């Protein structure tokens, strides 16, 4: 199994670690820590030293209740970082749902579009479909904005079935536009419009999502659900984050999106030595 992206054909036989680079003042875990292009690029370099396989760069917080960022502000935040990261020799992913930001990033040669809205924003599907080879990650989110995704105590009849149906529909939309399956990865959207029991069900029954026949990306790192399960504050969720990453890999995830790259990479090395993952 592999993931075809703009510059790289990423081998997914072994699980890959995607390092998070938030160029934001208000992200839930590390907002403001890597502000400005220089700080963000230094963080990119550190994540690569720690063992990251992919860099995921975003300029708008997607925490519950977050306010949308004006287009020009997001472009100003991410484009200098994307330009610098492109020279580091690894796949570079843009974390954005805005088609204008996607287009600007792909014009730079960025490898992957990672979209929390699964290309539902008007024009986003067109941007990705028009590109020859870029990779894309389609994520499930209840509602259409992080600001309101947790409103009204989210309800599902069967969260796994509904997430699977949503992702299947978004894949079909891409296929209808001629996008090859090799370019597509799926994300169940842990913490995006879901209660604790919904997130846990998506992990326990993750194999059902793999039935769609495409690679799965899991993003549990430091999420609120881990705080509710353990009672730990954001800054003290390293162990539960690594545990969730390992559990998702055990259940078939091929990419884990994490803040704590070094710890996750080390944990996967131990699992690999024990024969618990490729």
Secondary structure, DSSP 8 states (H G I E B T S, - for coil): -EEE-SS-EEE-SS-EEEEEEE--S--TTTTTTT-HHHHHHHHHHHHHHHT-SEEEEESS--STT-----HHHHHHHHHHHHHHHGGGSSEEEEE---HHHHHHHHHHT--EEEETTTT-STTHHHHHHHSSS-EEEEE--SSS-TTTTTTT----SSHHHHHHHHHHHHHHHHHHTT--GGGEEEE--TTSS--HHHHHHHHHTHHHHHTTSSEEEE--TT-HHHHHHH---GGG-HHHHHHHHHHHHHTT-SEEEES-HHHHHHHHHHHHHTTS--
